Amino acid sequence: MRLKEAIVLLIFAICSKAANSNPYRRPITDTQESAGATAAYCLSWRLAVEANNLRAWRTVPTQCLRYIEGYMTLGQYERDLNFIVENINDYIEEIILENDGSDAWILDVDDTCISNLLYYKGKRFGCDPFDPMGFKTWALKAECSAVPAVLILFNKLMEKGIKIFLITGRDEITLGQATLDNLYNQGFIGYERLILRSKAYRGKSAVIYKSEIRKQLVEEGYKIWGNVGDQWSDIQGDCVGERSFKLPNPMYFVP
């Protein structure tokens, strides 16, 4: 009996040594372990941002630059966004419209309808602090590209006869015409109204400003079926609509 046990132990030891000495198995280096820990942290950070558990953050953590760059440019951002829009489309199919001219939908503009990804690439994907003058210069060029999935959603809403209101925190006086031109050039045509931040709302948070605008629309008799934005401040507050949908954006936070 002892002989059998000894033989089993010997075989086990030989197999273990062979497995550990496998020339094709590379040991994990300290660098690889550190990179894995950073990626895990940045994934958790992004999820906390999207779940609105992390608030009032000013910049993307520097150690997450490559992670956020990869997320935004290598396909996962687009897949996440498309998945959400597919869910929005499913919801639209379930709606029984009033068909009396009161059916309404709200879309945010920046990084909802049109993308600022090219601009934020130059700002290290949010690792640099927000630059008001730099963004204004960028926005005045009216060169933001359409977010493809949202443009498709926009056209579907138009086909359904739903009136679309675009509400943006962009300044009405300085960026109004550039925003109109940019949206038109990217195919956003036929919406009911583009509402920009007027002088009366300067200094107010996005939550307060957009809540007041939505309240005005409801008082005008509109029924808001849906509200879509890339910031939590787009979909929080009063009169948010029957359903709200948050699109991904880990590059900046708007209170």
N, C-alpha and C positions, 0 to 999 in steps of 0.2 A: 504494500500500500504506500509506504514511504517512497519506494522507487518510482511509482507512478506519479506521485506528487512532485518529486524532484524533476522528472522528465517534463511535466507540464510547466513548471516554473522556468526550466531552461528554455523551452520553446517560446514562452511568453517573453523572456528577456531578449532572445535573439530577434523576435519580431519587432519588439519595441526599439531595439537598437537600429534595425534596418529602416524603420519608419523615420526615426530621428535623423538618420544619416542620408536620407533621400536627397540626391544632388539637385533635384528639381524644386525642392522646397526651400524658398528663401526666408531667412529669419526676418522678423519685423524689426526695423531699425528704430532708433529713437525719433528720427525725423518723421518717419511714416506714422508712428504712434502719435506724435504731436499734431501732424496734419489731420489725422482722423479725429482727434479730440477737438480741434478747431472747427472742422466741418460739422461735427455733432453739435457743438455749441451754437454755431451760426444757424443751423436748421432749427434748433429750439428757439433762438432769438427771433427768427422770421415767423415762426408759428405764433409766438407770443404777440408779435406785432399784428398779424392778421386776425388774431382772436381778440384784439383790443385789450389784452391784459397788460401790455407795455404801452404806456402813454407818455405824451409830452417829451418824446425823445428828439434830440436835435440832429444827430447824425448817425449813420450806420457805423457800428464798431469797426475800427480800422482793420482788425484781424479778419473781418468778414468781407473785405473788398472782393477777393477772388470768388468767394462763394456767391455773393449777390450778383456779381458780373456773370458768372456761369448760369445762375438761375434765370436772369433776365435775357440772356443772349443764346443759350444753348438748347432752348426748346421747352423747358419745364414751365416757364411763365406763360407761354402761349398755350400749352396744353391745359394748364389750370384755368386760364381765362376762357378757353373754348368750352371746357366742361361746365363752367358757371353759366355761360350764355346758352348752352344746350338746356340747362335747367330752367332758364328764363323762358326759352321758347316753349318748353313743355307747359309752363304756367300760363303763357299767353293763349295756348290752345284751349285751356280750361275756362278762360274768362267768358262770361256772358255779358257782352257790351250793352250799354244803355242805348247806343245808336241815336242819341239825341243831341250830339255835338258836345257832350260833357266829358266824354272819355278822354283821359289824359295820362301821360307818362312823362316822367322826369329823368333826364340824363345829365350827368356832370359833363364837363368838357375836357379838362386836362387829364390825360392818362385814363380817360374813359372813352371819349369819342376820338380824340387825337393824342398822339404819343409824343412825349418829351424825352424818350429814351436817348436819342442822339445828344441832346443837351446834357443829360445827366451822365452820359459816358464821359464827358469832359469834366464833370464834377465828381469823378471817381464813384459813380453809382450811389451817390448819397453820403459818401464818407466826408465830403467837404460841406461846411455849413451853407445854408441857403443864402444865395446872393441875389437880392431883389433887383438890382440894376442889371446884373448879368442875365437874369431870367427875362426881364423886360426887353432887353436888346434882342434876345433870342425870339421871344414871342412876336415882336414887331416884324420879324422876317417872314412870318406866316408860312413857315416851312415844315410844320409838324405833319407827320404822315397819319393817315387814318388808322385806327385800331381795327383790323379787318373784321373780327368777329362782331364788334359793336356796330360797324357800318351795316353788316348783314342784318343785325337786330333792328337797327334804325329803319331799314327798308321794309322789314317785316311789319313793324309797327305802323308804318305809313300805309302799307297795303291793307292792314286791318281797319284803317280809318281812325286810329287813335291819334290824338293831337299831342305832339311832342314839344315839351318845353326844355330848353337847354339852360341850365343855371350854372353860372361859373363865378368864381371869386376874382376873376380878372377885372381890372379897373375899367370902367365904362368909357371914361374920357380918353385915356392913353392907349388902350388896347382894343377898343370896340371895333374899329374898322378892320384892323389886322385879323382879329378873331373871326369876323364875318367872312373875310376873304379866304382865310385858311380853311374854314369849315366848308365853304362853297367849293373850293378847289379840290377838296378831298371827297366830295360827293354827298355831303350832308345838306340836302336841298329839300325844301318843302316843310320844314318844321314850323310850328305855330309861332314860337317866339324865342329869341335869344335874350336872356336876362343877365346882365353884367352888374358888378358891384358899383352902385352909384355913390355919390358923395355922402348921401344920408347914412350909408352903411360902413363907411370907412372907420376902421378901428374896432369894429365888432367882430366877434369870432364867427367862423364859418357856420357853426351850429345855429347861432342866433340869426345871422343874416339869411341863411337858406330856410330856416323855419318860418321866418316872417314872410318870405316870398311864397312859400308853399301855402301858408295860411291865406294870403291874398288870393291865390288861385282857387282855393276851396271856397272862399267868400264870393268869388266870381261865378261859382256854380260848377266848377270842374270836379270830377271824381278822379282821384289819382290812383290808378291801378298798380303802378309800379314806379320804383325809384332806384336808379343805378348809379353807383359812384365808386371811385377807388379809395376814398377816405371814409373813415367812420363818421366824420363830421358832415359828410354828404347825406347820410341816411339816419342821423340822430335828430332828436328834437321833436317839434310838433308837426302834425299833418304829414307824416312820412309816407303815407299811402298804404294800400292794401298789402303790398309785399315790397320789401327792400332787398337789394342784392349788392353785396360788397365784392368788388373786383380786386385782385391782388395788386399790391404796390408796396414793396419793402424799401423804397428808396427815400421816402420823405414822409413827414407827418404834418398834417394841417389841423390845428385845434378848432 
